[in-house]
Amino acid sequence: MAGSKKPAGHSSAASVDKSGARGMADIMRAELGLIAGVITTVLFFTVGKDWLSDLSSVTWLSLMFIWLFGVMIWCAFGVVRHADALAEILGEPYGTLILTLAVISIEVAILATIMLGKTPNPTLPRETMFAILMIVLNGMVGTVLAVGGFRYVQQQYNLQGALAYLAVITPLAFIALVLPSFTASTSGPTLETQQAIVFGGLTALLYGAFLTIQTTRHRQFFVQPKFAKKGAEDARGKTGAVPEPDTQMPDHGHHGPSYSGPVHGVLLLATLLPVVLLSKPLATLLDHGIAQIGLPNALGGVVIAMLILSPEWTAAIQAAMRDQLQRAVNLSLGSALSTIGLTVPVMLAISLFTGTPLKLGLNAVDIILLSVTLFVCHITFSGAPTNILLGLVHLVLFGTYIVLIFKP
């Protein structure tokens, strides 16, 4: 019947409304971490102040810690998702660099917030940086190599890029974490003012030079190599392979709605903000919990390091599972380098301008463990390809580090 017919535009308008509603629902679902972070931040900076006034109950303290830590991890994974989206837009090595800087900026912000708080912890930056180096160079590298070696037997990476990372990480790690324990100008494992200015400036300059080289004249060092057909068999362990940079953009595993580059950048910063703001109440909970339960002081640095590195560790394992070892190497060694290159200058600057005490020098046992770790890293990345045995060696060192936290 003519009267039963609906206008042609009615169904199309309805479909547009439904698709728009679905699109908005997808966006809201993808940004739940950001929403949870905003709500949690508002609560803890208003009524939440009373929640932290009495932490004598271990149960209450544990609930608050689980809530905060869970929301911050959720937001951290949101940061990684937006960084991965930017990686797909910009290509390598810019994508990995964005992800690394986004994750390490969380570390810098958390440590800066704690240092500028009412009760600064002079050893927490050192413990956190050392924990990140041990987790990255042993735990993350070991897991990546073991998983990749188990699945593919041997994996290829760009040797020049790995050696470039280690060539910068090694001296900066010793300058920041070892030298302060042996300088005679101060009584403790600290740096004198002139030393702090020079070492902090040199660290920042060398890290800046590395970033310039990584993104300009030697960009091919940090791109997954591909091998010519005649060397395909050699890539599995024989000689004669002909490496060429693989310019194809790898699949970064980005999930969720895709926006433009600027929108992803804004959402990345917005998702990062709750992590930074919530670091202060998290530090309060950590201090009370460690003192109340009688846990080692170094455990606080490990907890913060795990919070910072969990999304990047996940991304590195996913890259190894896709046989993209170079991306995993960029993520792991890039995290270690950024920890020293970014965190040390910022912490030294805060200490100098505010007079906040800062102890950087490690004890003798930690110095030995750091030295062995860097030595093994140089052996691991002295030649391609990698295998599961190399991963197991790093995991043994990681287990040793965990044992020494509880039984120093």
N, C-alpha and C positions, 0 to 999 in steps of 0.2 A: 504494500500500500504506500501511496505517495506520502501520506501523513506520518508513516513510521520511519521514514528515512531521516538519518541524522546529518547535519551539515558536514561537508567534507573536512572542514578545518577542525571539527570538534575532536575527532580521533587523533589527529596529528598533535593537537595542543595537549591532549591528555597524555600521549606518549612522551612528549617533551617534558611535561611535568613529572612523569614517573621516572624518566631517565635523569632529570635534574635532581629529584629526591634521592635516587640511588647514588648519584655522584656525590651529593652532600653527605649521605650516610657513609660512603666509602672514605671520604675525607675525614669525617669525625672519628671513624673507627681507626684509621691510620694514625691520627694525632691524639689518641687516648693517653699516650705517655705524656705529651705536653699538657693536656688538660689535667691529668692527675698531678703533674708537677706544679702547676699553677695553684690548684686547690690546696695541695699540701703546704706550699710556701706561704700562702695567705693564712692558713690555719696556724702554722708554727710561729709566724711573726705577729700573731694577734693573741688568740686564746692559748696557743701552744706554749707561751712563755711560762704559764702556770704549770703546765705538764712537766716541764724540765726543772721546776723549782725543788722537787723532792724526788730523788732517784735512789732512795734507800732500798726500795723493793726491786729485787733482781728480775722478777716477772715483768713488772711494769717497764723497767729499763730495757729488757729484751724485746718487748712488744714495740716500743718506740723505735728501737734500733732496726728491727726487721722492717717496719713501715718505711722509715727514712731510707734505709739502704735499698729496699726494693724499688721505691719510686725513683731514686737516683739512678739505679741500674736501668730501669725502664726508659728514663730520659736519655741516658747515655747511648742506648741502642737506637733511639730516635735520632740522635746526633749523627750516628754512623749511617743510618738510612739516608739522611739528607746529603751527607758527605759522599756516599756511594752514588747517589743520583747526580751530583755535580761531577763525580769522576766519569760517569758515562757521557756527560755533556762535553767535558774538557779533554778527556783522554789521558793516557799515561805519559810521564809520571805524575802529572798534576793531580790526578784523581787520588792516588795513594798519598801524595803530599798533603792534600786537603784533609783527608781522613786522619793522618798522623798528627797534623797541627791541631785539628779539632779535639782529638783525644788528649793530647798533651796540654792543651790550653785548660782542660778541666783540672789537670794536676796542678798547674801553675796557679789557677784561681783558688783551688781548695787550700793549697799551702799558704798562699798570700793571705787568705781570709783568716787562717789559723794564726799566722804570725802577727797579724794586726789585731788580734782579739785581746781580751782583757788578761788572759792567762796564756801567753805564748809558750810553745814547747820548743826549746832551742835544738832538740835532737830530732824532732819529727821530720823536717825536710830531708835530713841525711838518711834517716831510716827509710823514708818513702823512696828516695832516689835509688838507694842501694837495693831495696826490695824490687823496684821496677827493673833494674838492670839484671838481677838474678832471675826474676820471673820471665823477662823477655829473652835474655841470652841463653837461659837454660830450659825453663819451662816451655815457653812459646816456641823457640827454635827446636827444642827436642821433640815436642808434640808434632810440629809441622813436618819435620824430617821423618819421624817414625810413621806417621799416618801416610805421608806421600810415598815413602819407601815400601810400606806394606802393600799399598795398592798398585804402585807402578814399578816396583823393584828399584829403579833408578830415575832420578829427575834432573832436568837441566835448568840452569839459571845463568845469569850474566855474571861471570867471574869478576870482571872489572868493577861492576857496581858494588858487589859484596865487599871487595877489598877496599874500595873507596870509603864505604861506611866504617869498616874496622880501623882504617888508617886514621880517621878522625875521632872515633869513639875512644880508642886506647889512650892517647895522650890526655884528652879532656877528662876522662874518668880518673886518671891518676892525679892530674892537677887539682881536681875538685875534691876527691874523696880520700886521697892518700897523702899528698903533700902537707895538708894542715896538721896531720898527726906528727910530723917531723920538723916543722918549722920551729926555730928557737926564739922568734920575736914575741911569741905569746906563751902563756903557761899551759893552756889547754889545746885541744884539737881545733883551733880557730885560726883565722887569718887576721893579720894586722891591717889597718886601714889602707895603706898604700898597696899591700899585696892584694887585698880584696878588689880594689879599683882596677889594678892591672890585670889580674887573672880573670875577673868578670868581663872586662873589655875585650881581652884576647879571645875568650871563649865565645862571646857574641860575634866577634869579627870572623872567626874561623867557621862558625856555624852559618853565618851569612854568606861566606865565600862558598861553602859546600852547597847551599841552596841555589846560588847563582849558577854554579857548574852543573848541578843536577837538572836544572830547567833550561839551560841554554846550550853551551858548546859541547857538553858530554851527556846530553839527554839520552843517547842510545845506550849508555852504560846501565840504565835502570829500566830497560824495556825487555820483556821476555824474548830471548833469542829463538829463532827458528833455524832449521838445518836444511841444507840443500839435499836433494834426493840422493845424490851419491854418498852423502854422509849420514843418511837416516839410520843405518845400522850402527854406525860409529857412535851416534848420540846415545846409544844404550850401553856404552862402556868401552868402545874401541877408539882408536885414534884416527885422525883424518877428517873429523867433522868440520864442516864449514859453517860457523855461526853467522847468522844475519839477524838484524833487529826485526822483531815481529811487530809491524805497525798496526795490526788488527786490534781493535779495542776489545778486550776480554769481557766476558759476562761477569759483572760484579755482584750478581745476586740481588739487585735492587728490587724491592717489593713495595707495593703501595702506589698511590696516585702519583703521576708525574706532573710536575709543574715546570715553569720556566726557571732558568738558572737563578735570577734574582730572588724569586719566591722561595726556592730551596735554601738560598743563602740566609734569608730573613728567618725562615722557620728553623734553620740550624742554630742561629744565635738565640732565638726564642726558647728552643728546647734546652740549650746549654745553660741559660740563666738560672732555672730552678736548681740545677746541680751545684752551681756556684753558691747560690744563696743558702741552700740547705746544708752546705759543708760545715757551717759554724755549729748548728745544733748537733750534727753528726759527730763533730770533734768532741763536743761536751759529753755525749753519750759514750764515746770511745774511752775518754779519759776516766770517767766514773766506772765504766765496766771493767777496764783493765785493772784499775786500783782495787775495785771491790771484789773481783774474783781472784785476784792475785796472778794475773797473766803477765808474760814478759812485755816490757815496754815496746820492744821492736815489733810486736804484733800489730800495733796501731798503724805503723807504716805499711805492713803487709795488707791489712784490710783496705786501706786507701788505694794501694797499688792494684789490688784485685778489682776494686770498683772502677778504677780508671781503665784498666787493660782488658776487662772482660769482653767488651764489644769488638775490640781490635783483635784479640786472641781468636774469637769466633770467626772473624772475617779471614784471618790468616789460615785457619784450618780449612775453611770452605775453599779458599784459593788452592791449597795443596790438594784437596780432594778433586778439584777440576784440572789438576796437572798444570797449574799456573804458579810454579814455585817462585818465579821472580817477584810476583805481587806479594807472596807470603814473606819473601826476604825483605822487600821494601818496607812492608808493614812492621816486621819484627825489628830489624836493625834500625829502621827509621825511628821507631819508638825509643829505642835505647839512645840514639844520638840526640833526639829532640829533648829527652829527659835531662841530659847534661847541657846541651846547647841553649835551651830556653830557660830551664828551671834555675840553674846555678846563677846566671846573671841577675835574674829577677829577685831571687832570695838574697843575694849579696847586696843589691840595691836597696831593698827594704830594710835590711839590717843596718846599712850605713846611714840611711836617711832618718830612720826612726829610733836607732839605738837598740833595736831588738837583738838580744843575744842569739848567735847562730853557731852551732857546732857542726862542722862538716867532716872532720877527720874520722876515719874508721878505726876500729881496734885491730890488733894484730891478726886475729883469726879471720875477720872479714876481709882484710887486705889480702891474705893468702888465697881465700876463696875467690875474690875478684880477679886476682892475677891468674889463677888456674883457669877460670872461666874465659878470660880474654885469650889466653894461650890456646885453649881448646877451640875457641871460635876461629882463630887464625888457621888452625889445622883443618877444621871442618870446611872452611871456605877457601882452601888453598888450591882447589881444583875441582872441576865438575866431573862427573855427576855426584849427587848425594845418594845415600842409602839408609836403610833402617838402623844399621849399627851406629852411625854417627848420631842419630836421634837418641838412641838409648844411652849413649855416653853423656849427652847433655841432661837427660832426665835423671841420671844417677847424681850428677852435680846438683840438680834442683832438689832432689830428695835430701842430699847432704845439708843444703841450706835450710830446709824446713826443720830438720832434726836439730840443727844448731840454734834455731830460734828458741826452742823449748828446753834444750840442754846445751847451753853455751859452754 
